[in-house]
Amino acid sequence: MSNPEPLQLPLGITLRDDARFENFLSQGNELLCNTLVHTALGEGEIFLYIWGEDAGCSHLLQAVCHATEPVGRTAVYLPLDELTDLGPGVLEGMEHLDLVCLDNLQHVAGDPAWEEALFHFFNRIRAEENQLLIAANRPPRQLGIVLPDLASRLSWGVVFQVQGLSDDGKIQALQVRAKGRGFEISEEVARFLIHRASRRTGDLLNLLDKLDSASLSAQRKITIPFVKQVLDL
C-alpha cells in the first residue's frame, strides 16, 4: 500500500505548509494549475517541465506534493539548489515513487556528474511509468545542458511557462498570504512594499512573514510607518 504522506528526505528538506494550490493565485496559469492537479492524482502526462523567473514554480511543485496526500500517492520534493553538495546519489531509488518533483534544475545544468545521473534517472522513472515534474528558471533549450542525451529527454515532456503576477496580482497575493497567517494587510501597505522594498513576489512574501513576526513581538499593526521602521526603508 502506498504511503499516504509525501516522503521527506532526512536532509532538513520539508514542504512549506502554506505552499498549496488553494493559496496560489492562478492568474494567467489556469491551464497549468489544472494540469498539475491532475498530475497529483496520477493522471495526464508522465513528464512535465515548468519554468519561470520569480513566478512561483517552487510553490507549485510543493503544492503538487501536498495534493498527493489525500489519494495516498508517494511523492518527494527535491530542490536541487539545496542538494548540489550532496551529489547526484540522492536520486538513487527515487524512481520507485509515484511522483518526483525536481526543483531549480538550472543549479546543476552543466555539471557532468549531475547531468549523467539525471539522464539515467529519467530513463529509470520512465521505465517504472512513474511521474516526473521538473522546474527551472528557463526553458529546456536555454539551460545550458551539455549532455545531448539529457537535453533531448528534457524536450520530450509538455513544457509550461509559469506567468508572473502583475502588481495588482502581487497585492492580492500578499493579502491572501496575510489572511492565511491570521492578519490583514491593507492595499496601501502592500503597494508601498512593492514600490519601496522589492518587486519580486518571493521576496515580498518573505518580507511579509518578517513583518508578521515583528508585529506580533511589538503588538503593533502593520502600517506604513511600522514597515519603514522594521525594514529600514
GIDA-V223116 format. One record per helix or strand of 3 or more residues. SS is the DSSP state (@ for helix, = for strand). FROM is the first residue (numbers start at 0). TO is the last residue. If there is no record, write none. Layout:
ss=SS from=FROM to=TO
ss=SS from=FROM to=TO
//
This chain:
ss=@ from=20 to=22
ss=@ from=29 to=39
ss== from=46 to=50
ss=@ from=56 to=66
ss=@ from=68 to=70
ss== from=74 to=78
ss=@ from=79 to=85
ss=@ from=87 to=90
ss=@ from=93 to=95
ss== from=98 to=102
ss=@ from=104 to=106
ss=@ from=111 to=126
ss== from=130 to=135
ss=@ from=139 to=141
ss=@ from=147 to=153
ss== from=157 to=160
ss=@ from=166 to=179
ss=@ from=186 to=195
ss=@ from=200 to=217
ss=@ from=223 to=230
//
